[in-house]
């Protein structure tokens, strides 16, 4: 099962130079780090952000043993992260198990945190296949 959250914000612009990003124009570490702290404050224990080819991943495990991955990313034109303008961001939640209670719980906490950060997130309808998003 998977779900996609999108929003526009200037709050998570990159700090380190373009050459330090996963690839030029692909941002997301600052969002992933902020989200890890926000989810921790809400009672979850995410991993530190891990670099992936499509963004920065946070891994979570429910008390029941369900695993979930969140990928934070922003694909923009090279240099767009350094002009101080809002960019379009994505948080993709993926859970391999079919029991979607944990995914829905993490999604609710993620939306709560983003709302407190002053964003207006949009949520794509959860799908049964991670490939659908």
Secondary structure, 3 states (H helix, E strand, C coil): CEEEEEEEECCCCCCCCHHHCCECCEECHHHHHHHHHHHHHCCCCCCCCEEECCEEEEEEECCCCCEEEEEEEEECCCCHHHCCCCEEEEEEEECCCCCCHHHHHHHHHHHHHHHHCCCCCEECCCECCHHHC
